[in-house]
Amino acid sequence: MGKYGVKKRGARSRGRLPVRLICILALCIGVLAAEGLPVWGKEENSTNIQLYARSAVLMDADSGRVLFGKNEGERMPMASTTKIMTCILALEKGNQEDTVTVSSYAASQPKVHLGMYKEQQFRLKDLLYSLMLESHNDAAAAIAEHIGGSVEGFAGMMNSKARELGCEDTFFITPNGLDAAAADEDGNARVHSTTARDLARMMKYCIGESVKREEFLEITRTQNYSFTDLKGERGYSCYNHNAFLSMMEGALSGKTGFTNNAGYCYVGALKRDSRTFIVALLACGWPNNKGYKWSDTKTLMAYGLENYAYRNVYEEEGFRPLAVEGGIPENNKPYGKACVEVGLEEGKPGELNVLLREGEEVEKRVSLPERLTAPVEEGAVIGSVEYFLEGVLLKKYPVVAKADVGALNFSWMVNFVWKLYAL
């Protein structure tokens, strides 16, 4: 018997596989993984979810909670899913009626492209549809130069926005998602990349938090769009390549992507029965496996719909009055007890709906002092009721004093005696 009670085989055991066969098997496994065939991760074993993507996230779009993750924190190239950030920044920083003049750099961008030429002019609005429906790389560059002054300047804006959203593992170099490498602010060599978790977080912002979320949704949900350049010399038609919009009821938005390094990528959102889910996929197969991203997206969305529902976890609180040391007694006499009623600052909220899977529980923590010290002002925060899920704070309700309690000081005692004998 070997260590840990594992029985050892003899060096000449007949059950041993030939070294050459082992090498062949290992090579086959590597090829299967490279082709994007299903690979089981730690999370998949626990939820019985089988995916093609090397990195994936299912996120609750309301709370930002990751409901399922597979290598969700691994930095990887994200191809044209980049364009959700390009679009939302252009909507926030520009005006859709702006005139965009095409530079030679923008016109030189590789396929997929609109086919614009130097000095040609377009409305910003029209280029946003070109960007998001057809994923045109030249439209992305023209938009970036118009909004940021240069592609580099716009990339700086993209990275600042990513930091603002808490996407610390994201680094933008291009506005269209083409593979690129550059040094970051600290001089470290980086490639154009994100994580599945960060990509989902950016989509959460685009569809639910940005002041331009409605415009973003309108553009990304449009099936067909036609326009001309400002001179009316050339006409263009765009068709939405986000097939997920017609695959599941409640599909909201999404963006596809592909480069040789990134493989097929996708980020999309779905809303049904007050629940909104986001799926982000990176490295979800390579040609000819274009359909893997749709399979994985439907698998994760179905998992969310089948396993998560909103539950009201709020519990009514019955607070007892708190003693107030050195306070003026309730009977307004020096030998009584001083107390104050306390309660939630918001009164009785009644509901705290949380998206939960069966068996998940929310922890409630009530923090109140044993007693207070006079003086106490009405409305003063003296404690809290907090709700946690997996150690993360969901909601904090302040507990406040419901009345003033003055201090039982020398001045009050003199006044009390004077009133007593004056009667």
TORKOL-4160 file (C-alpha; in steps of 0.2 Angstrom, whole numbers, padded with zeros to 4 digits, m for minus):
423
<pt num="1" X="0000" Y="0000" Z="0000"/>
<pt num="2" X="0006" Y="0017" Z="m0004"/>
<pt num="3" X="0003" Y="0034" Z="0004"/>
<pt num="4" X="m0015" Y="0038" Z="0008"/>
<pt num="5" X="m0019" Y="0019" Z="0006"/>
<pt num="6" X="m0018" Y="0019" Z="m0013"/>
<pt num="7" X="m0013" Y="0003" Z="m0019"/>
<pt num="8" X="0003" Y="0004" Z="m0031"/>
<pt num="9" X="0004" Y="m0006" Z="m0047"/>
<pt num="10" X="0020" Y="m0015" Z="m0051"/>
<pt num="11" X="0032" Y="m0008" Z="m0063"/>
<pt num="12" X="0028" Y="m0022" Z="m0075"/>
<pt num="13" X="0009" Y="m0023" Z="m0072"/>
<pt num="14" X="0000" Y="m0030" Z="m0087"/>
<pt num="15" X="m0014" Y="m0016" Z="m0084"/>
<pt num="16" X="m0002" Y="m0002" Z="m0088"/>
<pt num="17" X="m0006" Y="0007" Z="m0104"/>
<pt num="18" X="0009" Y="0009" Z="m0117"/>
<pt num="19" X="0017" Y="0026" Z="m0116"/>
<pt num="20" X="0014" Y="0029" Z="m0135"/>
<pt num="21" X="m0005" Y="0026" Z="m0132"/>
<pt num="22" X="m0005" Y="0038" Z="m0117"/>
<pt num="23" X="0003" Y="0052" Z="m0128"/>
<pt num="24" X="m0010" Y="0049" Z="m0142"/>
<pt num="25" X="m0024" Y="0050" Z="m0129"/>
<pt num="26" X="m0017" Y="0066" Z="m0122"/>
<pt num="27" X="m0015" Y="0074" Z="m0139"/>
<pt num="28" X="m0033" Y="0070" Z="m0143"/>
<pt num="29" X="m0040" Y="0078" Z="m0128"/>
<pt num="30" X="m0030" Y="0094" Z="m0132"/>
<pt num="31" X="m0037" Y="0094" Z="m0149"/>
<pt num="32" X="m0055" Y="0092" Z="m0143"/>
<pt num="33" X="m0052" Y="0107" Z="m0131"/>
<pt num="34" X="m0044" Y="0118" Z="m0144"/>
<pt num="35" X="m0060" Y="0114" Z="m0155"/>
<pt num="36" X="m0071" Y="0121" Z="m0142"/>
<pt num="37" X="m0079" Y="0105" Z="m0137"/>
<pt num="38" X="m0087" Y="0104" Z="m0120"/>
<pt num="39" X="m0075" Y="0106" Z="m0106"/>
<pt num="40" X="m0081" Y="0103" Z="m0088"/>
<pt num="41" X="m0076" Y="0116" Z="m0075"/>
<pt num="42" X="m0077" Y="0116" Z="m0056"/>
<pt num="43" X="m0093" Y="0126" Z="m0057"/>
<pt num="44" X="m0101" Y="0115" Z="m0071"/>
<pt num="45" X="m0099" Y="0099" Z="m0060"/>
<pt num="46" X="m0108" Y="0107" Z="m0046"/>
<pt num="47" X="m0123" Y="0113" Z="m0057"/>
<pt num="48" X="m0122" Y="0100" Z="m0071"/>
<pt num="49" X="m0120" Y="0113" Z="m0084"/>
<pt num="50" X="m0110" Y="0108" Z="m0100"/>
<pt num="51" X="m0103" Y="0122" Z="m0110"/>
<pt num="52" X="m0092" Y="0125" Z="m0126"/>
<pt num="53" X="m0085" Y="0142" Z="m0120"/>
<pt num="54" X="m0069" Y="0142" Z="m0111"/>
<pt num="55" X="m0075" Y="0157" Z="m0100"/>
<pt num="56" X="m0093" Y="0161" Z="m0096"/>
<pt num="57" X="m0104" Y="0170" Z="m0084"/>
<pt num="58" X="m0123" Y="0171" Z="m0080"/>
<pt num="59" X="m0126" Y="0187" Z="m0071"/>
<pt num="60" X="m0142" Y="0194" Z="m0062"/>
<pt num="61" X="m0143" Y="0211" Z="m0071"/>
<pt num="62" X="m0152" Y="0219" Z="m0056"/>
<pt num="63" X="m0139" Y="0215" Z="m0043"/>
<pt num="64" X="m0124" Y="0211" Z="m0053"/>
<pt num="65" X="m0122" Y="0194" Z="m0044"/>
<pt num="66" X="m0113" Y="0180" Z="m0054"/>
<pt num="67" X="m0126" Y="0166" Z="m0054"/>
<pt num="68" X="m0114" Y="0154" Z="m0063"/>
<pt num="69" X="m0096" Y="0156" Z="m0068"/>
<pt num="70" X="m0083" Y="0146" Z="m0078"/>
<pt num="71" X="m0066" Y="0154" Z="m0078"/>
<pt num="72" X="m0075" Y="0170" Z="m0076"/>
<pt num="73" X="m0060" Y="0180" Z="m0070"/>
<pt num="74" X="m0048" Y="0175" Z="m0083"/>
<pt num="75" X="m0042" Y="0189" Z="m0095"/>
<pt num="76" X="m0045" Y="0185" Z="m0113"/>
<pt num="77" X="m0048" Y="0194" Z="m0130"/>
<pt num="78" X="m0066" Y="0198" Z="m0133"/>
<pt num="79" X="m0067" Y="0203" Z="m0151"/>
<pt num="80" X="m0082" Y="0214" Z="m0157"/>
<pt num="81" X="m0091" Y="0212" Z="m0140"/>
<pt num="82" X="m0079" Y="0227" Z="m0137"/>
<pt num="83" X="m0092" Y="0238" Z="m0147"/>
<pt num="84" X="m0105" Y="0239" Z="m0133"/>
<pt num="85" X="m0093" Y="0250" Z="m0124"/>
<pt num="86" X="m0089" Y="0260" Z="m0140"/>
<pt num="87" X="m0108" Y="0262" Z="m0143"/>
<pt num="88" X="m0113" Y="0267" Z="m0125"/>
<pt num="89" X="m0098" Y="0280" Z="m0124"/>
<pt num="90" X="m0103" Y="0288" Z="m0141"/>
<pt num="91" X="m0121" Y="0289" Z="m0135"/>
<pt num="92" X="m0116" Y="0297" Z="m0119"/>
<pt num="93" X="m0102" Y="0309" Z="m0125"/>
<pt num="94" X="m0109" Y="0313" Z="m0142"/>
<pt num="95" X="m0125" Y="0319" Z="m0151"/>
<pt num="96" X="m0133" Y="0307" Z="m0163"/>
<pt num="97" X="m0135" Y="0321" Z="m0175"/>
<pt num="98" X="m0116" Y="0325" Z="m0175"/>
<pt num="99" X="m0107" Y="0325" Z="m0192"/>
<pt num="100" X="m0093" Y="0312" Z="m0192"/>
<pt num="101" X="m0079" Y="0315" Z="m0205"/>
<pt num="102" X="m0070" Y="0299" Z="m0210"/>
<pt num="103" X="m0051" Y="0299" Z="m0209"/>
<pt num="104" X="m0039" Y="0289" Z="m0219"/>
<pt num="105" X="m0036" Y="0278" Z="m0204"/>
<pt num="106" X="m0054" Y="0274" Z="m0202"/>
<pt num="107" X="m0057" Y="0270" Z="m0220"/>
<pt num="108" X="m0042" Y="0258" Z="m0220"/>
<pt num="109" X="m0049" Y="0246" Z="m0207"/>
<pt num="110" X="m0051" Y="0228" Z="m0212"/>
<pt num="111" X="m0067" Y="0218" Z="m0215"/>
<pt num="112" X="m0080" Y="0218" Z="m0208"/>
<pt num="113" X="m0082" Y="0236" Z="m0214"/>
<pt num="114" X="m0095" Y="0248" Z="m0221"/>
<pt num="115" X="m0083" Y="0253" Z="m0235"/>
<pt num="116" X="m0081" Y="0271" Z="m0231"/>
<pt num="117" X="m0068" Y="0283" Z="m0239"/>
<pt num="118" X="m0058" Y="0297" Z="m0233"/>
<pt num="119" X="m0067" Y="0314" Z="m0230"/>
<pt num="120" X="m0084" Y="0305" Z="m0232"/>
<pt num="121" X="m0097" Y="0311" Z="m0219"/>
<pt num="122" X="m0110" Y="0303" Z="m0210"/>
<pt num="123" X="m0122" Y="0306" Z="m0195"/>
<pt num="124" X="m0116" Y="0298" Z="m0179"/>
<pt num="125" X="m0133" Y="0290" Z="m0177"/>
<pt num="126" X="m0131" Y="0280" Z="m0194"/>
<pt num="127" X="m0114" Y="0274" Z="m0189"/>
<pt num="128" X="m0120" Y="0268" Z="m0173"/>
<pt num="129" X="m0132" Y="0256" Z="m0182"/>
<pt num="130" X="m0117" Y="0251" Z="m0193"/>
<pt num="131" X="m0107" Y="0248" Z="m0178"/>
<pt num="132" X="m0119" Y="0237" Z="m0168"/>
<pt num="133" X="m0129" Y="0228" Z="m0182"/>
<pt num="134" X="m0116" Y="0224" Z="m0194"/>
<pt num="135" X="m0101" Y="0226" Z="m0183"/>
<pt num="136" X="m0092" Y="0237" Z="m0195"/>
<pt num="137" X="m0074" Y="0240" Z="m0190"/>
<pt num="138" X="m0072" Y="0256" Z="m0200"/>
<pt num="139" X="m0087" Y="0264" Z="m0192"/>
<pt num="140" X="m0080" Y="0260" Z="m0175"/>
<pt num="141" X="m0064" Y="0269" Z="m0179"/>
<pt num="142" X="m0073" Y="0284" Z="m0186"/>
<pt num="143" X="m0084" Y="0285" Z="m0170"/>
<pt num="144" X="m0069" Y="0284" Z="m0159"/>
<pt num="145" X="m0059" Y="0298" Z="m0168"/>
<pt num="146" X="m0075" Y="0309" Z="m0168"/>
<pt num="147" X="m0078" Y="0307" Z="m0149"/>
<pt num="148" X="m0061" Y="0305" Z="m0142"/>
<pt num="149" X="m0050" Y="0315" Z="m0155"/>
<pt num="150" X="m0040" Y="0299" Z="m0159"/>
<pt num="151" X="m0042" Y="0281" Z="m0157"/>
<pt num="152" X="m0029" Y="0282" Z="m0143"/>
<pt num="153" X="m0039" Y="0295" Z="m0134"/>
<pt num="154" X="m0055" Y="0286" Z="m0136"/>
<pt num="155" X="m0047" Y="0270" Z="m0129"/>
<pt num="156" X="m0042" Y="0280" Z="m0114"/>
<pt num="157" X="m0060" Y="0285" Z="m0111"/>
<pt num="158" X="m0065" Y="0267" Z="m0113"/>
<pt num="159" X="m0053" Y="0261" Z="m0100"/>
<pt num="160" X="m0058" Y="0275" Z="m0088"/>
<pt num="161" X="m0076" Y="0270" Z="m0090"/>
<pt num="162" X="m0071" Y="0252" Z="m0086"/>
<pt num="163" X="m0063" Y="0257" Z="m0070"/>
<pt num="164" X="m0078" Y="0267" Z="m0065"/>
<pt num="165" X="m0089" Y="0252" Z="m0067"/>
<pt num="166" X="m0077" Y="0241" Z="m0057"/>
<pt num="167" X="m0070" Y="0231" Z="m0072"/>
<pt num="168" X="m0052" Y="0230" Z="m0066"/>
<pt num="169" X="m0047" Y="0216" Z="m0077"/>
<pt num="170" X="m0052" Y="0225" Z="m0094"/>
<pt num="171" X="m0040" Y="0234" Z="m0105"/>
<pt num="172" X="m0046" Y="0242" Z="m0121"/>
<pt num="173" X="m0034" Y="0246" Z="m0135"/>
<pt num="174" X="m0046" Y="0247" Z="m0150"/>
<pt num="175" X="m0064" Y="0253" Z="m0152"/>
<pt num="176" X="m0068" Y="0238" Z="m0163"/>
<pt num="177" X="m0061" Y="0224" Z="m0154"/>
<pt num="178" X="m0047" Y="0219" Z="m0167"/>
<pt num="179" X="m0033" Y="0210" Z="m0158"/>
<pt num="180" X="m0019" Y="0222" Z="m0152"/>
<pt num="181" X="m0006" Y="0224" Z="m0139"/>
<pt num="182" X="0001" Y="0239" Z="m0130"/>
<pt num="183" X="0008" Y="0245" Z="m0113"/>
<pt num="184" X="m0004" Y="0250" Z="m0099"/>
<pt num="185" X="m0002" Y="0265" Z="m0088"/>
<pt num="186" X="0010" Y="0256" Z="m0077"/>
<pt num="187" X="0021" Y="0251" Z="m0092"/>
<pt num="188" X="0015" Y="0233" Z="m0092"/>
<pt num="189" X="0013" Y="0224" Z="m0108"/>
<pt num="190" X="m0006" Y="0220" Z="m0111"/>
<pt num="191" X="m0017" Y="0214" Z="m0125"/>
<pt num="192" X="m0034" Y="0220" Z="m0129"/>
<pt num="193" X="m0044" Y="0209" Z="m0117"/>
<pt num="194" X="m0058" Y="0208" Z="m0103"/>
<pt num="195" X="m0065" Y="0194" Z="m0093"/>
<pt num="196" X="m0082" Y="0186" Z="m0094"/>
<pt num="197" X="m0087" Y="0194" Z="m0078"/>
<pt num="198" X="m0082" Y="0211" Z="m0083"/>
<pt num="199" X="m0090" Y="0210" Z="m0100"/>
<pt num="200" X="m0107" Y="0205" Z="m0091"/>
<pt num="201" X="m0104" Y="0220" Z="m0080"/>
<pt num="202" X="m0102" Y="0232" Z="m0094"/>
<pt num="203" X="m0118" Y="0225" Z="m0103"/>
<pt num="204" X="m0127" Y="0227" Z="m0086"/>
<pt num="205" X="m0122" Y="0246" Z="m0087"/>
<pt num="206" X="m0127" Y="0248" Z="m0105"/>
<pt num="207" X="m0145" Y="0240" Z="m0103"/>
<pt num="208" X="m0149" Y="0246" Z="m0085"/>
<pt num="209" X="m0139" Y="0260" Z="m0078"/>
<pt num="210" X="m0133" Y="0272" Z="m0092"/>
<pt num="211" X="m0143" Y="0288" Z="m0095"/>
<pt num="212" X="m0143" Y="0282" Z="m0113"/>
<pt num="213" X="m0149" Y="0264" Z="m0110"/>
<pt num="214" X="m0165" Y="0266" Z="m0120"/>
<pt num="215" X="m0156" Y="0272" Z="m0135"/>
<pt num="216" X="m0143" Y="0258" Z="m0133"/>
<pt num="217" X="m0158" Y="0245" Z="m0132"/>
<pt num="218" X="m0167" Y="0253" Z="m0147"/>
<pt num="219" X="m0151" Y="0252" Z="m0158"/>
<pt num="220" X="m0146" Y="0234" Z="m0153"/>
<pt num="221" X="m0164" Y="0228" Z="m0155"/>
<pt num="222" X="m0167" Y="0235" Z="m0173"/>
<pt num="223" X="m0167" Y="0221" Z="m0186"/>
<pt num="224" X="m0164" Y="0232" Z="m0202"/>
<pt num="225" X="m0158" Y="0249" Z="m0204"/>
<pt num="226" X="m0154" Y="0259" Z="m0220"/>
<pt num="227" X="m0146" Y="0276" Z="m0222"/>
<pt num="228" X="m0135" Y="0287" Z="m0234"/>
<pt num="229" X="m0119" Y="0297" Z="m0232"/>
<pt num="230" X="m0123" Y="0316" Z="m0229"/>
<pt num="231" X="m0121" Y="0320" Z="m0248"/>
<pt num="232" X="m0134" Y="0306" Z="m0252"/>
<pt num="233" X="m0122" Y="0299" Z="m0264"/>
<pt num="234" X="m0121" Y="0281" Z="m0257"/>
<pt num="235" X="m0134" Y="0271" Z="m0248"/>
<pt num="236" X="m0131" Y="0257" Z="m0235"/>
<pt num="237" X="m0142" Y="0244" Z="m0227"/>
<pt num="238" X="m0138" Y="0235" Z="m0211"/>
<pt num="239" X="m0145" Y="0219" Z="m0204"/>
<pt num="240" X="m0144" Y="0213" Z="m0186"/>
<pt num="241" X="m0133" Y="0198" Z="m0184"/>
<pt num="242" X="m0138" Y="0195" Z="m0166"/>
<pt num="243" X="m0148" Y="0179" Z="m0169"/>
<pt num="244" X="m0152" Y="0177" Z="m0151"/>
<pt num="245" X="m0165" Y="0191" Z="m0152"/>
<pt num="246" X="m0177" Y="0178" Z="m0161"/>
<pt num="247" X="m0171" Y="0163" Z="m0151"/>
<pt num="248" X="m0179" Y="0165" Z="m0134"/>
<pt num="249" X="m0194" Y="0175" Z="m0127"/>
<pt num="250" X="m0188" Y="0191" Z="m0119"/>
<pt num="251" X="m0172" Y="0193" Z="m0128"/>
<pt num="252" X="m0166" Y="0211" Z="m0125"/>
<pt num="253" X="m0150" Y="0215" Z="m0133"/>
<pt num="254" X="m0133" Y="0207" Z="m0137"/>
<pt num="255" X="m0117" Y="0208" Z="m0147"/>
<pt num="256" X="m0107" Y="0195" Z="m0156"/>
<pt num="257" X="m0088" Y="0195" Z="m0160"/>
<pt num="258" X="m0074" Y="0185" Z="m0168"/>
<pt num="259" X="m0056" Y="0186" Z="m0171"/>
<pt num="260" X="m0043" Y="0172" Z="m0174"/>
<pt num="261" X="m0036" Y="0175" Z="m0156"/>
<pt num="262" X="m0053" Y="0177" Z="m0147"/>
<pt num="263" X="m0063" Y="0164" Z="m0156"/>
<pt num="264" X="m0082" Y="0167" Z="m0156"/>
<pt num="265" X="m0088" Y="0178" Z="m0142"/>
<pt num="266" X="m0105" Y="0184" Z="m0136"/>
<pt num="267" X="m0113" Y="0195" Z="m0123"/>
<pt num="268" X="m0132" Y="0196" Z="m0122"/>
<pt num="269" X="m0147" Y="0200" Z="m0111"/>
<pt num="270" X="m0164" Y="0193" Z="m0108"/>
<pt num="271" X="m0179" Y="0199" Z="m0097"/>
<pt num="272" X="m0194" Y="0188" Z="m0092"/>
<pt num="273" X="m0206" Y="0189" Z="m0078"/>
<pt num="274" X="m0196" Y="0204" Z="m0069"/>
<pt num="275" X="m0180" Y="0194" Z="m0070"/>
<pt num="276" X="m0166" Y="0200" Z="m0081"/>
<pt num="277" X="m0151" Y="0189" Z="m0085"/>
<pt num="278" X="m0135" Y="0193" Z="m0094"/>
<pt num="279" X="m0124" Y="0180" Z="m0102"/>
<pt num="280" X="m0105" Y="0183" Z="m0107"/>
<pt num="281" X="m0095" Y="0170" Z="m0117"/>
<pt num="282" X="m0077" Y="0171" Z="m0122"/>
<pt num="283" X="m0068" Y="0158" Z="m0133"/>
<pt num="284" X="m0084" Y="0149" Z="m0137"/>
<pt num="285" X="m0077" Y="0139" Z="m0152"/>
<pt num="286" X="m0068" Y="0143" Z="m0168"/>
<pt num="287" X="m0073" Y="0140" Z="m0186"/>
<pt num="288" X="m0083" Y="0130" Z="m0191"/>
<pt num="289" X="m0092" Y="0131" Z="m0174"/>
<pt num="290" X="m0101" Y="0147" Z="m0176"/>
<pt num="291" X="m0117" Y="0140" Z="m0167"/>
<pt num="292" X="m0108" Y="0136" Z="m0151"/>
<pt num="293" X="m0112" Y="0153" Z="m0144"/>
<pt num="294" X="m0130" Y="0151" Z="m0147"/>
<pt num="295" X="m0131" Y="0134" Z="m0138"/>
<pt num="296" X="m0121" Y="0140" Z="m0123"/>
<pt num="297" X="m0132" Y="0156" Z="m0122"/>
<pt num="298" X="m0148" Y="0147" Z="m0122"/>
<pt num="299" X="m0141" Y="0134" Z="m0109"/>
<pt num="300" X="m0136" Y="0147" Z="m0097"/>
<pt num="301" X="m0152" Y="0158" Z="m0099"/>
<pt num="302" X="m0163" Y="0142" Z="m0097"/>
<pt num="303" X="m0153" Y="0138" Z="m0081"/>
<pt num="304" X="m0157" Y="0155" Z="m0074"/>
<pt num="305" X="m0175" Y="0155" Z="m0079"/>
<pt num="306" X="m0178" Y="0137" Z="m0072"/>
<pt num="307" X="m0168" Y="0139" Z="m0055"/>
<pt num="308" X="m0169" Y="0157" Z="m0050"/>
<pt num="309" X="m0185" Y="0167" Z="m0044"/>
<pt num="310" X="m0188" Y="0183" Z="m0034"/>
<pt num="311" X="m0192" Y="0180" Z="m0015"/>
<pt num="312" X="m0197" Y="0193" Z="m0003"/>
<pt num="313" X="m0185" Y="0191" Z="0012"/>
<pt num="314" X="m0190" Y="0206" Z="0022"/>
<pt num="315" X="m0195" Y="0202" Z="0040"/>
<pt num="316" X="m0205" Y="0214" Z="0051"/>
<pt num="317" X="m0195" Y="0221" Z="0066"/>
<pt num="318" X="m0202" Y="0223" Z="0083"/>
<pt num="319" X="m0190" Y="0235" Z="0092"/>
<pt num="320" X="m0191" Y="0238" Z="0110"/>
<pt num="321" X="m0188" Y="0255" Z="0118"/>
<pt num="322" X="m0170" Y="0258" Z="0122"/>
<pt num="323" X="m0164" Y="0265" Z="0139"/>
<pt num="324" X="m0156" Y="0282" Z="0139"/>
<pt num="325" X="m0143" Y="0285" Z="0152"/>
<pt num="326" X="m0143" Y="0302" Z="0159"/>
<pt num="327" X="m0159" Y="0306" Z="0150"/>
<pt num="328" X="m0175" Y="0315" Z="0156"/>
<pt num="329" X="m0187" Y="0302" Z="0162"/>
<pt num="330" X="m0203" Y="0299" Z="0153"/>
<pt num="331" X="m0213" Y="0304" Z="0168"/>
<pt num="332" X="m0203" Y="0321" Z="0168"/>
<pt num="333" X="m0197" Y="0318" Z="0186"/>
<pt num="334" X="m0179" Y="0315" Z="0191"/>
<pt num="335" X="m0183" Y="0297" Z="0199"/>
<pt num="336" X="m0191" Y="0289" Z="0183"/>
<pt num="337" X="m0183" Y="0280" Z="0168"/>
<pt num="338" X="m0178" Y="0288" Z="0152"/>
<pt num="339" X="m0182" Y="0278" Z="0136"/>
<pt num="340" X="m0184" Y="0281" Z="0118"/>
<pt num="341" X="m0194" Y="0272" Z="0104"/>
<pt num="342" X="m0183" Y="0267" Z="0089"/>
<pt num="343" X="m0188" Y="0261" Z="0072"/>
<pt num="344" X="m0183" Y="0260" Z="0054"/>
<pt num="345" X="m0179" Y="0276" Z="0045"/>
<pt num="346" X="m0190" Y="0271" Z="0030"/>
<pt num="347" X="m0204" Y="0265" Z="0042"/>
<pt num="348" X="m0210" Y="0248" Z="0036"/>
<pt num="349" X="m0202" Y="0244" Z="0019"/>
<pt num="350" X="m0213" Y="0228" Z="0017"/>
<pt num="351" X="m0203" Y="0220" Z="0003"/>
<pt num="352" X="m0185" Y="0216" Z="m0001"/>
<pt num="353" X="m0186" Y="0205" Z="m0016"/>
<pt num="354" X="m0170" Y="0195" Z="m0020"/>
<pt num="355" X="m0166" Y="0183" Z="m0034"/>
<pt num="356" X="m0163" Y="0166" Z="m0026"/>
<pt num="357" X="m0161" Y="0148" Z="m0030"/>
<pt num="358" X="m0170" Y="0135" Z="m0020"/>
<pt num="359" X="m0161" Y="0132" Z="m0004"/>
<pt num="360" X="m0152" Y="0149" Z="m0004"/>
<pt num="361" X="m0155" Y="0159" Z="0012"/>
<pt num="362" X="m0152" Y="0177" Z="0016"/>
<pt num="363" X="m0144" Y="0182" Z="0033"/>
<pt num="364" X="m0151" Y="0196" Z="0043"/>
<pt num="365" X="m0141" Y="0205" Z="0055"/>
<pt num="366" X="m0148" Y="0218" Z="0068"/>
<pt num="367" X="m0135" Y="0230" Z="0076"/>
<pt num="368" X="m0142" Y="0240" Z="0091"/>
<pt num="369" X="m0133" Y="0246" Z="0106"/>
<pt num="370" X="m0139" Y="0240" Z="0123"/>
<pt num="371" X="m0143" Y="0258" Z="0129"/>
<pt num="372" X="m0140" Y="0276" Z="0123"/>
<pt num="373" X="m0133" Y="0291" Z="0131"/>
<pt num="374" X="m0142" Y="0308" Z="0133"/>
<pt num="375" X="m0145" Y="0319" Z="0124"/>
<pt num="376" X="m0154" Y="0310" Z="0109"/>
<pt num="377" X="m0161" Y="0319" Z="0094"/>
<pt num="378" X="m0176" Y="0313" Z="0085"/>
<pt num="379" X="m0170" Y="0305" Z="0068"/>
<pt num="380" X="m0152" Y="0301" Z="0074"/>
<pt num="381" X="m0146" Y="0285" Z="0067"/>
<pt num="382" X="m0142" Y="0273" Z="0081"/>
<pt num="383" X="m0141" Y="0256" Z="0073"/>
<pt num="384" X="m0145" Y="0246" Z="0057"/>
<pt num="385" X="m0154" Y="0230" Z="0050"/>
<pt num="386" X="m0143" Y="0222" Z="0036"/>
<pt num="387" X="m0147" Y="0208" Z="0024"/>
<pt num="388" X="m0133" Y="0198" Z="0017"/>
<pt num="389" X="m0131" Y="0184" Z="0004"/>
<pt num="390" X="m0115" Y="0174" Z="0003"/>
<pt num="391" X="m0107" Y="0187" Z="0014"/>
<pt num="392" X="m0112" Y="0202" Z="0002"/>
<pt num="393" X="m0122" Y="0216" Z="0009"/>
<pt num="394" X="m0139" Y="0217" Z="m0001"/>
<pt num="395" X="m0148" Y="0230" Z="0009"/>
<pt num="396" X="m0145" Y="0241" Z="0024"/>
<pt num="397" X="m0159" Y="0249" Z="0034"/>
<pt num="398" X="m0154" Y="0263" Z="0046"/>
<pt num="399" X="m0163" Y="0262" Z="0063"/>
<pt num="400" X="m0166" Y="0279" Z="0071"/>
<pt num="401" X="m0173" Y="0287" Z="0087"/>
<pt num="402" X="m0191" Y="0292" Z="0086"/>
<pt num="403" X="m0191" Y="0306" Z="0098"/>
<pt num="404" X="m0179" Y="0318" Z="0107"/>
<pt num="405" X="m0173" Y="0314" Z="0124"/>
<pt num="406" X="m0164" Y="0328" Z="0134"/>
<pt num="407" X="m0150" Y="0327" Z="0146"/>
<pt num="408" X="m0154" Y="0326" Z="0165"/>
<pt num="409" X="m0142" Y="0340" Z="0169"/>
<pt num="410" X="m0140" Y="0353" Z="0183"/>
<pt num="411" X="m0150" Y="0366" Z="0173"/>
<pt num="412" X="m0165" Y="0354" Z="0171"/>
<pt num="413" X="m0164" Y="0349" Z="0190"/>
<pt num="414" X="m0165" Y="0368" Z="0195"/>
<pt num="415" X="m0179" Y="0371" Z="0184"/>
<pt num="416" X="m0188" Y="0355" Z="0191"/>
<pt num="417" X="m0186" Y="0361" Z="0209"/>
<pt num="418" X="m0191" Y="0379" Z="0205"/>
<pt num="419" X="m0207" Y="0373" Z="0196"/>
<pt num="420" X="m0211" Y="0361" Z="0211"/>
<pt num="421" X="m0210" Y="0375" Z="0224"/>
<pt num="422" X="m0218" Y="0388" Z="0214"/>
<pt num="423" X="m0234" Y="0378" Z="0214"/>
